[in-house]
């Protein structure tokens, strides 16, 4: 792992020279695994300090997390005072259940607008859609860079792990909402057609699946386009899964990815900080 890390750093430095004068935006998508007391040695209390260390070391501008209960989110915010968040619990639209929260560096960004919608036939109210086993939600934000005055969008989600129809229809709905929120100038006064758009999440599907066809018409895959990248598995199943299950993704528009990494090293004090590895991408505008 250390050899791979050194090679990645060297490649990143080579690629980064040509982008040195541009703004970089670092995005991490991370299913942190919900606070499950039945996880044995992998319970949240045993992992939480390493999750904080990961964030401190990687220093993302946007940390897009899935499955976070409020107790987990509160811990992260307490230990990471440079970050604020947007997002609601998927089970009641307040603090109930898992959050698809977006944590952002408050020293650099502020939100201009934000919202949430459910992945269902009635997305504007708390609801479960199609054949899904759980409530599923998207949290999104329209952020302003305090220094440059430029804007960007960030969307974060977690597709259902059971419902095949739900996953397919969810991608259609997310695509339509991105078109409305981020690509329709009627939606807000600060509309900028060149603003970067990021979509992160645990999609419970590989991007070769046909369900992504509508999304691929308007956005690209960071993992595929970054000149420094990997294709390692993102779901580890607490060390029991094969290293080829790639279901955590970062999509983008109006930006250039220069480094994509699956953060599967043991440098955070604990090898498995979740049953998923975080995925990270560095972009330039």
C-alpha positions in Angstrom: 0.0 0.0 0.0 2.8 2.4 0.8 4.5 1.8 -2.6 1.2 2.5 -4.3 0.8 5.7 -2.2 4.2 7.0 -3.2 3.6 6.3 -6.9 0.2 8.1 -6.7 1.8 11.1 -5.0 4.5 11.3 -7.7 2.0 11.1 -10.5 -0.3 13.6 -8.8 2.6 16.1 -8.5 3.5 15.7 -12.2 -0.1 16.2 -13.3 -0.6 19.0 -10.8 2.2 21.2 -12.1 0.1 22.2 -15.2 -2.9 23.1 -13.0 -0.9 25.0 -10.3 -2.5 28.4 -11.1 -6.1 27.1 -10.9 -8.6 26.6 -8.1 -8.7 23.0 -6.8 -11.8 21.4 -5.3 -11.4 18.2 -3.3 -14.5 16.0 -2.9 -14.8 12.8 -0.9 -17.8 10.4 -1.0 -17.9 8.1 2.0 -20.5 5.6 3.3 -19.4 5.7 7.0 -21.6 2.7 8.0 -24.5 3.5 10.3 -24.1 3.3 14.1 -24.9 -0.5 14.4 -24.2 -2.0 17.9 -24.1 -5.4 16.3 -20.9 -4.7 14.3 -18.6 -6.2 17.0 -15.1 -4.8 16.8 -16.2 -2.6 14.0 -18.7 -0.6 16.0 -18.8 3.2 15.5 -17.0 3.9 18.8 -14.0 1.9 17.6 -13.9 3.6 14.3 -14.8 7.2 14.8 -11.4 8.6 15.8 -9.9 7.1 12.6 -12.7 8.7 10.5 -11.8 12.0 11.9 -8.1 11.4 11.2 -9.0 10.6 7.6 -10.8 13.9 7.2 -8.0 15.8 8.9 -5.4 14.2 6.6 -7.3 14.4 3.3 -8.8 17.9 4.0 -11.7 17.7 1.6 -13.6 20.8 0.6 -16.7 18.7 0.6 -17.2 15.5 2.6 -20.3 13.8 1.3 -21.3 11.0 3.7 -24.0 8.3 3.6 -25.7 6.4 6.4 -24.8 8.8 9.2 -27.1 8.8 12.2 -27.3 12.2 14.0 -25.0 10.9 16.8 -22.3 10.2 14.2 -22.8 13.5 12.5 -22.7 15.4 15.8 -19.4 13.7 16.7 -17.8 14.6 13.4 -18.9 18.2 13.7 -17.6 18.4 17.2 -14.2 17.0 16.2 -14.0 18.9 12.9 -14.7 22.5 13.8 -13.7 23.8 10.4 -16.7 22.1 8.9 -20.5 22.8 8.8 -23.1 20.7 7.1 -26.4 20.6 5.3 -28.9 17.7 5.2 -31.8 16.0 7.0 -32.7 12.6 8.3 -34.3 10.5 5.6 -37.0 9.0 7.9 -38.7 12.2 9.0 -37.0 15.2 7.1 -35.5 16.3 10.4 -33.0 14.3 12.4 -34.6 10.8 12.2 -32.6 8.0 10.5 -29.7 8.1 8.2 -28.4 11.4 6.7 -26.8 11.9 3.3 -25.1 15.0 4.8 -22.7 17.3 2.9 -20.0 18.6 5.2 -18.2 21.6 3.8 -15.2 23.8 4.8 -16.8 26.8 6.3 -13.6 28.8 6.0 -13.8 28.6 2.3 -17.5 28.1 1.4 -20.9 29.2 2.3 -24.2 27.9 1.0 -26.4 30.1 -1.1 -29.3 27.6 -1.2 -29.8 24.0 -0.4 -32.5 21.3 -0.1 -33.4 17.7 0.0 -35.7 15.4 -2.0 -36.8 11.8 -1.6 -36.2 9.1 -4.2 -39.9 8.2 -4.7 -42.9 9.1 -6.7 -43.5 12.0 -4.3 -40.0 13.4 -3.9 -41.0 16.6 -2.1 -42.4 14.8 1.0 -40.9 12.2 3.2 -41.7 9.0 1.4 -40.5 5.6 0.2 -40.4 4.9 -3.5 -41.1 2.0 -5.9 -39.8 -1.3 -4.5 -37.2 0.2 -2.2 -36.6 -1.4 1.2 -35.8 2.0 2.9 -36.5 5.7 2.6 -33.9 7.2 0.2 -33.0 10.8 -0.1 -30.8 13.3 -1.9 -29.2 16.3 -0.2 -27.9 19.1 -2.4 -26.3 22.5 -1.9 -25.4 25.5 -4.1 -22.2 26.9 -2.6 -20.2 30.1 -3.0 -16.4 30.2 -2.8 -15.8 33.1 -0.3 -12.5 34.0 -1.9 -13.3 33.8 -5.6 -17.0 34.5 -5.5 -17.6 31.5 -7.8 -20.4 28.9 -7.3 -20.7 25.2 -7.5 -23.3 22.5 -6.9 -23.0 19.4 -4.8 -25.5 16.5 -4.7 -25.2 13.5 -2.4 -27.3 10.3 -2.3 -27.5 6.6 -1.4 -29.5 4.3 -3.7 -31.5 1.4 -2.4 -29.7 -1.9 -1.8 -32.8 -4.1 -2.7 -35.1 -2.4 -5.1 -34.0 -2.7 -8.7 -36.9 -0.6 -9.9 -36.0 1.9 -7.2 -32.4 2.3 -8.3 -33.4 2.7 -12.0 -36.1 5.3 -11.2 -34.0 7.0 -8.7 -31.3 7.8 -11.3 -33.9 9.1 -13.6 -35.3 11.4 -10.9 -31.8 12.6 -9.8 -31.0 13.4 -13.4 -34.2 15.4 -13.8 -33.6 17.3 -10.6 -30.0 18.1 -11.5 -31.3 19.5 -14.8 -33.9 21.6 -12.9 -31.8 22.8 -10.0 -28.4 23.3 -11.6 -29.0 23.7 -15.3 -32.2 25.8 -15.4 -31.5 29.5 -15.0 -35.1 30.0 -13.8 -34.3 28.2 -10.5 -32.1 30.8 -8.8 -30.8 34.3 -9.4 -27.1 33.3 -9.1 -27.4 30.8 -11.9 -24.0 30.1 -13.6 -24.0 27.8 -16.5 -20.3 27.1 -16.0 -20.6 26.3 -12.3 -19.1 22.8 -11.4 -21.7 20.1 -10.5 -20.8 17.1 -8.4 -22.9 14.1 -7.6 -21.6 11.6 -5.0 -22.9 8.6 -3.3 -23.2 4.9 -2.7 -25.2 3.8 -5.7 -25.2 0.1 -4.9 -24.5 -0.5 -8.6 -21.4 -0.4 -10.9 -21.5 2.3 -13.5 -21.6 -0.2 -16.3 -25.2 -0.7 -15.3 -27.8 0.5 -17.8 -29.5 2.5 -15.0 -26.9 5.2 -15.4 -27.6 6.0 -19.0 -29.8 9.0 -18.3 -27.2 10.5 -16.0 -24.3 9.8 -18.3 -25.9 12.1 -20.9 -25.3 15.2 -18.6 -22.4 14.2 -16.3 -19.1 12.2 -16.5 -17.4 9.8 -14.2 -14.4 11.1 -12.2 -12.9 7.7 -11.8 -12.8 7.1 -15.6 -11.5 10.6 -16.5 -8.9 11.5 -14.0 -5.3 11.0 -15.4 -4.2 9.6 -12.0 -6.8 7.1 -10.9 -7.6 3.5 -9.7 -10.3 0.9 -10.1 -10.1 -0.8 -6.8 -13.2 -2.0 -5.0 -15.0 0.4 -2.8 -17.1 -2.0 -0.8 -14.9 -4.1 1.5 -17.5 -5.9 3.7 -15.3 -5.5 6.7 -12.5 -7.3 4.8 -14.6 -10.1 3.6 -15.6 -8.8 0.1 -13.6 -9.3 -3.1 -11.7 -6.2 -4.2 -13.8 -5.6 -7.3 -17.1 -4.3 -6.0 -17.1 -0.7 -7.2 -20.4 0.9 -6.1 -19.3 4.3 -4.6 -19.0 7.0 -7.3 -18.3 10.6 -8.0 -19.9 12.2 -11.1 -19.1 15.7 -12.3 -19.7 18.4 -14.9 -17.9 21.7 -15.6 -14.7 20.7 -13.9 -11.5 18.7 -14.6 -10.6 15.7 -12.4 -6.9 15.4 -11.9 -6.6 12.7 -9.1 -9.0 10.0 -8.1 -8.2 7.7 -5.2 -9.9 4.8 -3.3 -8.7 5.5 0.2 -8.0 2.0 1.3 -4.8 2.4 3.2 -4.2 1.9 6.9 -2.7 5.4 7.5 -5.7 6.6 9.5 -4.9 4.4 12.5 -7.2 1.7 11.5 -7.4 -0.2 8.2 -11.2 -0.5 8.0 -12.9 2.7 9.0 -16.1 1.5 7.5 -17.4 -1.4 5.4 -16.9 1.0 2.4 -13.7 2.8 1.5 -13.9 6.6 1.0 -13.4 7.7 -2.6 -11.7 11.0 -3.3 -11.3 13.2 -6.3 -9.4 16.5 -6.8 -10.8 18.7 -9.4 -9.8 22.0 -11.0 -12.3 24.5 -12.4 
